[in-house]
Amino acid sequence: MIDKATFWIVLPVLALGTYAIRFSFLGTLGARPLPGWLTRALRYTAVAVLPALVAPGVLWPPATGGETDPARLAAALVTLAVGIATRSTMGAIVAGGVTLYALLAVAG
Amino acid sequence: MSPTRKAFLRGLIAAAPMTVVVGPFAMLFGVVATEAGLNLFEAMLFSVSVFAGASQFAALQTMQEQAPALVVLATSLAVNLRMVMYSVTLAPHFGELPLRSRALMAYFLVDQSFATTVAEIDRNPAMTAGEKRAVFFGAVVAVAPLWFVACLVGGMIGTAIPPDYALDFALPITFLAMVAPMLHSMPHLVAAGVSILLSLLLAGMPYGTGLLVAASGAMAVGAGLDRWLKVRRA
């Protein structure tokens, strides 16, 4: 469960921060190019943050008390593989979901 | 039909296929947010004020793990940092438009409106700033209303879904599905690998701070490898 006090701190700051990021260059007239090192770093933010966000929960899911669950692990690997192969986010979600429910049903 | 109206329609039509992803994705946010204990009003306020899917999911996940607000913010803002590049890329095309136009565009600057506009400018470089803006808002009209409505629907059915549907795993699957198509170059693959490895090794660090170290390390390795490959090729 989400702590409501945290939520009400996060909400306005995240909203304003996200808007500031979007407004940054579009809003300030000067269309100065960014330094090369910064552009390079920004290109890798999403692939650096998102995997780290999920990896521990995939291997040690809170829902099973932290014990590695073959169904969840397999579903994660299938999602990743299908997403890389097809480049389709929706296809990967469907493949991962089907894998998860099929394996949970078998184990059930 | 005026060129501006034509441009608007081109944006709308080009972005239309993206609704296949946006609709279910927004619905999932509504479901996961209400399952995590937000009420419908809070979930919708979140979606309307932040309006950035991946970071909203990131914030939900870290808040559920009881991470302190600073860690939640650092993580979800990091997910949105890619939009600095969107803002940089669009700035020269819209610099001549009035500030209120650009301020409104900034709110609606999402993956879909950005990708549609850049692709259309590529095809029709001779467009005026006004026509480019029409393309942008055509794409916005295709995805933004759907995003809000689907969120609302997800939030309304959210608490009705019983826990044995393993919804705990909807988030990890969604994130992996978002990342996988981005892994189209060696540095991207290596950065994702480092990110996974470090986050597992540092999982014991308090308050989700291991995540921040892992993400910084992965970003440095990705950017470093990117640079090294370019220097070697040159």
Boltz contact constraints between the chains, C-beta under 6 A:
constraints:
  - contact:
      token1: [A, 1]
      token2: [B, 37]
      max_distance: 6.0
  - contact:
      token1: [A, 2]
      token2: [B, 36]
      max_distance: 6.0
  - contact:
      token1: [A, 2]
      token2: [B, 37]
      max_distance: 6.0
  - contact:
      token1: [A, 2]
      token2: [B, 63]
      max_distance: 6.0
  - contact:
      token1: [A, 2]
      token2: [B, 64]
      max_distance: 6.0
  - contact:
      token1: [A, 6]
      token2: [B, 63]
      max_distance: 6.0
  - contact:
      token1: [A, 6]
      token2: [B, 69]
      max_distance: 6.0
  - contact:
      token1: [A, 9]
      token2: [B, 69]
      max_distance: 6.0
  - contact:
      token1: [A, 10]
      token2: [B, 59]
      max_distance: 6.0
  - contact:
      token1: [A, 10]
      token2: [B, 69]
      max_distance: 6.0
  - contact:
      token1: [A, 10]
      token2: [B, 72]
      max_distance: 6.0
  - contact:
      token1: [A, 13]
      token2: [B, 73]
      max_distance: 6.0
  - contact:
      token1: [A, 14]
      token2: [B, 50]
      max_distance: 6.0
  - contact:
      token1: [A, 14]
      token2: [B, 76]
      max_distance: 6.0
  - contact:
      token1: [A, 15]
      token2: [B, 49]
      max_distance: 6.0
  - contact:
      token1: [A, 15]
      token2: [B, 50]
      max_distance: 6.0
  - contact:
      token1: [A, 17]
      token2: [B, 77]
      max_distance: 6.0
  - contact:
      token1: [A, 18]
      token2: [B, 50]
      max_distance: 6.0
  - contact:
      token1: [A, 18]
      token2: [B, 52]
      max_distance: 6.0
  - contact:
      token1: [A, 18]
      token2: [B, 80]
      max_distance: 6.0
  - contact:
      token1: [A, 21]
      token2: [B, 80]
      max_distance: 6.0
  - contact:
      token1: [A, 21]
      token2: [B, 83]
      max_distance: 6.0
  - contact:
      token1: [A, 21]
      token2: [B, 84]
      max_distance: 6.0
  - contact:
      token1: [A, 22]
      token2: [B, 83]
      max_distance: 6.0
  - contact:
      token1: [A, 22]
      token2: [B, 87]
      max_distance: 6.0
  - contact:
      token1: [A, 22]
      token2: [B, 106]
      max_distance: 6.0
  - contact:
      token1: [A, 22]
      token2: [B, 109]
      max_distance: 6.0
  - contact:
      token1: [A, 23]
      token2: [B, 106]
      max_distance: 6.0
  - contact:
      token1: [A, 24]
      token2: [B, 84]
      max_distance: 6.0
  - contact:
      token1: [A, 24]
      token2: [B, 87]
      max_distance: 6.0
  - contact:
      token1: [A, 25]
      token2: [B, 87]
      max_distance: 6.0
  - contact:
      token1: [A, 25]
      token2: [B, 88]
      max_distance: 6.0
  - contact:
      token1: [A, 25]
      token2: [B, 91]
      max_distance: 6.0
  - contact:
      token1: [A, 26]
      token2: [B, 87]
      max_distance: 6.0
  - contact:
      token1: [A, 26]
      token2: [B, 90]
      max_distance: 6.0
  - contact:
      token1: [A, 26]
      token2: [B, 91]
      max_distance: 6.0
  - contact:
      token1: [A, 26]
      token2: [B, 102]
      max_distance: 6.0
  - contact:
      token1: [A, 26]
      token2: [B, 106]
      max_distance: 6.0
  - contact:
      token1: [A, 27]
      token2: [B, 102]
      max_distance: 6.0
  - contact:
      token1: [A, 27]
      token2: [B, 106]
      max_distance: 6.0
  - contact:
      token1: [A, 29]
      token2: [B, 95]
      max_distance: 6.0
  - contact:
      token1: [A, 31]
      token2: [B, 91]
      max_distance: 6.0
  - contact:
      token1: [A, 31]
      token2: [B, 92]
      max_distance: 6.0
  - contact:
      token1: [A, 31]
      token2: [B, 95]
      max_distance: 6.0
  - contact:
      token1: [A, 34]
      token2: [B, 88]
      max_distance: 6.0
  - contact:
      token1: [A, 40]
      token2: [B, 223]
      max_distance: 6.0
  - contact:
      token1: [A, 40]
      token2: [B, 226]
      max_distance: 6.0
  - contact:
      token1: [A, 41]
      token2: [B, 219]
      max_distance: 6.0
  - contact:
      token1: [A, 41]
      token2: [B, 223]
      max_distance: 6.0
  - contact:
      token1: [A, 42]
      token2: [B, 81]
      max_distance: 6.0
  - contact:
      token1: [A, 42]
      token2: [B, 84]
      max_distance: 6.0
  - contact:
      token1: [A, 42]
      token2: [B, 85]
      max_distance: 6.0
  - contact:
      token1: [A, 44]
      token2: [B, 191]
      max_distance: 6.0
  - contact:
      token1: [A, 44]
      token2: [B, 219]
      max_distance: 6.0
  - contact:
      token1: [A, 44]
      token2: [B, 222]
      max_distance: 6.0
  - contact:
      token1: [A, 44]
      token2: [B, 223]
      max_distance: 6.0
  - contact:
      token1: [A, 45]
      token2: [B, 78]
      max_distance: 6.0
  - contact:
      token1: [A, 45]
      token2: [B, 81]
      max_distance: 6.0
  - contact:
      token1: [A, 45]
      token2: [B, 82]
      max_distance: 6.0
  - contact:
      token1: [A, 46]
      token2: [B, 82]
      max_distance: 6.0
  - contact:
      token1: [A, 47]
      token2: [B, 179]
      max_distance: 6.0
  - contact:
      token1: [A, 47]
      token2: [B, 182]
      max_distance: 6.0
  - contact:
      token1: [A, 47]
      token2: [B, 188]
      max_distance: 6.0
  - contact:
      token1: [A, 47]
      token2: [B, 191]
      max_distance: 6.0
  - contact:
      token1: [A, 47]
      token2: [B, 192]
      max_distance: 6.0
  - contact:
      token1: [A, 48]
      token2: [B, 191]
      max_distance: 6.0
  - contact:
      token1: [A, 48]
      token2: [B, 195]
      max_distance: 6.0
  - contact:
      token1: [A, 48]
      token2: [B, 215]
      max_distance: 6.0
  - contact:
      token1: [A, 48]
      token2: [B, 218]
      max_distance: 6.0
  - contact:
      token1: [A, 48]
      token2: [B, 219]
      max_distance: 6.0
  - contact:
      token1: [A, 49]
      token2: [B, 78]
      max_distance: 6.0
  - contact:
      token1: [A, 49]
      token2: [B, 79]
      max_distance: 6.0
  - contact:
      token1: [A, 49]
      token2: [B, 215]
      max_distance: 6.0
  - contact:
      token1: [A, 50]
      token2: [B, 175]
      max_distance: 6.0
  - contact:
      token1: [A, 50]
      token2: [B, 179]
      max_distance: 6.0
  - contact:
      token1: [A, 51]
      token2: [B, 179]
      max_distance: 6.0
  - contact:
      token1: [A, 51]
      token2: [B, 192]
      max_distance: 6.0
  - contact:
      token1: [A, 51]
      token2: [B, 195]
      max_distance: 6.0
  - contact:
      token1: [A, 51]
      token2: [B, 196]
      max_distance: 6.0
  - contact:
      token1: [A, 52]
      token2: [B, 195]
      max_distance: 6.0
  - contact:
      token1: [A, 52]
      token2: [B, 199]
      max_distance: 6.0
  - contact:
      token1: [A, 52]
      token2: [B, 211]
      max_distance: 6.0
  - contact:
      token1: [A, 52]
      token2: [B, 214]
      max_distance: 6.0
  - contact:
      token1: [A, 52]
      token2: [B, 215]
      max_distance: 6.0
  - contact:
      token1: [A, 53]
      token2: [B, 58]
      max_distance: 6.0
  - contact:
      token1: [A, 54]
      token2: [B, 172]
      max_distance: 6.0
  - contact:
      token1: [A, 54]
      token2: [B, 175]
      max_distance: 6.0
  - contact:
      token1: [A, 55]
      token2: [B, 196]
      max_distance: 6.0
  - contact:
      token1: [A, 55]
      token2: [B, 199]
      max_distance: 6.0
  - contact:
      token1: [A, 55]
      token2: [B, 200]
      max_distance: 6.0
  - contact:
      token1: [A, 56]
      token2: [B, 199]
      max_distance: 6.0
  - contact:
      token1: [A, 56]
      token2: [B, 203]
      max_distance: 6.0
  - contact:
      token1: [A, 57]
      token2: [B, 172]
      max_distance: 6.0
  - contact:
      token1: [A, 58]
      token2: [B, 172]
      max_distance: 6.0
  - contact:
      token1: [A, 63]
      token2: [B, 168]
      max_distance: 6.0
  - contact:
      token1: [A, 72]
      token2: [B, 169]
      max_distance: 6.0
  - contact:
      token1: [A, 76]
      token2: [B, 176]
      max_distance: 6.0
  - contact:
      token1: [A, 79]
      token2: [B, 173]
      max_distance: 6.0
  - contact:
      token1: [A, 79]
      token2: [B, 176]
      max_distance: 6.0
  - contact:
      token1: [A, 79]
      token2: [B, 177]
      max_distance: 6.0
  - contact:
      token1: [A, 80]
      token2: [B, 176]
      max_distance: 6.0
  - contact:
      token1: [A, 80]
      token2: [B, 180]
      max_distance: 6.0
  - contact:
      token1: [A, 83]
      token2: [B, 177]
      max_distance: 6.0
  - contact:
      token1: [A, 83]
      token2: [B, 180]
      max_distance: 6.0
  - contact:
      token1: [A, 83]
      token2: [B, 181]
      max_distance: 6.0
  - contact:
      token1: [A, 84]
      token2: [B, 180]
      max_distance: 6.0
  - contact:
      token1: [A, 84]
      token2: [B, 183]
      max_distance: 6.0
  - contact:
      token1: [A, 87]
      token2: [B, 181]
      max_distance: 6.0
  - contact:
      token1: [A, 89]
      token2: [B, 21]
      max_distance: 6.0
  - contact:
      token1: [A, 89]
      token2: [B, 177]
      max_distance: 6.0
  - contact:
      token1: [A, 89]
      token2: [B, 178]
      max_distance: 6.0
  - contact:
      token1: [A, 90]
      token2: [B, 20]
      max_distance: 6.0
  - contact:
      token1: [A, 90]
      token2: [B, 21]
      max_distance: 6.0
  - contact:
      token1: [A, 92]
      token2: [B, 177]
      max_distance: 6.0
  - contact:
      token1: [A, 92]
      token2: [B, 180]
      max_distance: 6.0
  - contact:
      token1: [A, 93]
      token2: [B, 173]
      max_distance: 6.0
  - contact:
      token1: [A, 93]
      token2: [B, 177]
      max_distance: 6.0
  - contact:
      token1: [A, 96]
      token2: [B, 173]
      max_distance: 6.0
  - contact:
      token1: [A, 100]
      token2: [B, 169]
      max_distance: 6.0
